[in-house]
Amino acid sequence: MNELIERAGGKASSSVSKRTTLLVAGEKAGSKCTKAEELGIRILAPEEFAALTGFLPTAQAVSDE
């Protein structure tokens, strides 16, 4: 997934902060989703992000959530 984010011009990060503009989160994101919601950050599933950017994720990228 990090490769897709970078190919789309973004920067992947392991944490959520007020500088985060978009969270790509799988089913087990837990506290990251909670923090993103509190900060008003848009949250997308990996499939939604891939569709938005026009990139199709590989099986490996999706399984790395």
JOTANOR-V75433 format. One record per backbone hydrogen bond with DSSP energy under -1.0 kcal/mol. CO is the residue of the C=O (numbers start at 1). NH is the residue of the N-H. E is the energy in kcal/mol with one decimal. If there is no record, write none. Layout:
BEGIN
co nh e
CO NH E
CO NH E
END
This chain:
BEGIN
co nh e
1 5 -2.3
2 6 -2.4
3 7 -2.6
4 8 -1.5
5 10 -2.8
6 9 -1.6
17 20 -1.8
23 44 -3.1
26 29 -1.2
29 32 -2.1
30 34 -1.8
31 35 -2.5
32 36 -2.5
33 37 -2.7
34 38 -2.2
35 39 -1.9
36 41 -3.0
37 40 -1.1
42 23 -2.8
44 25 -2.6
45 49 -2.3
46 50 -2.3
47 51 -2.1
48 52 -2.6
49 53 -2.3
50 54 -1.4
50 55 -1.1
58 62 -2.0
59 63 -1.9
62 65 -1.2
END
